[in-house]
């Protein structure tokens, strides 16, 4: 069987990410997997999921979208943590995992980030990319 059509991919992105309800970015110390292993989510007094805001509508024949605004977490105020993955949820706490992936550098290579005390994790506009394939 072939994959989903471009039309369906764009419809899913538009219905759930561009026009849908609120979405929140979570950070993880290990892969949350498709089974939503929440024990891998970052914890600490400084940490809370952050609202993502808008996603861009897919342009042309593609099924790719990305965050329209920068997303900044609070300043790390306790122990250092190494962030390896991200996840998108439909709830500020709890909720359903919609998508996840490894933290990557600008070249697309897995690149965990060490966050020390006083660091801030920021995802610039366009850096959180989703491709419905």
Residue, then its C-alpha position, 0 to 999 in steps of 0.5 A: x500500500x502506498x502512503x497518504x496522498x498530498x491532499x490528506x497530508x495537507x488537510x491533517x496539517x491544516x486541521x490539526x496544526x495550522x487551524x487546530x487547538x492549542x499545542x504545547x512543546x515538551x522537552x525530553x531527556x530520552x526518546x518519548x517513543x510513539x508510546x508516549x513515555x512521559x517519564x522521559x520528559x524534563x522535570x524541575x521547578x523551572x520546566x513547563x511545556x510551552x505554547x507553540x502558537x501558530x504553524x505555517x500552512x503548507x505551501x505548494x505541493x508539500x506536506x511540511x509545516x513549521x512553527x511561525x514564532x520562536x518558543x523560549x523555555x524558562x531559565x534553567x534554575x536547578x541542575x543541568x539537563x541534557x535535552x535529546x528530544x522534543x514532543x508536541x502535546x495537546x495539553x499543557x500537562x498530560x494530554x496526547x502526544x501528537x508528534x516527536x523527534x530528536x533535537x537536531x543541529x542545522x545540518x539535520x544531525x542528532x545533536x543533544x543540548x546540554x542546558x546548564x543553570x542560567x541557560x534558556x532553550x529556544x526554538x527559533x521560528x521555522x526550526x520545529x519542522x513537521x513533515x506528514x509523509 
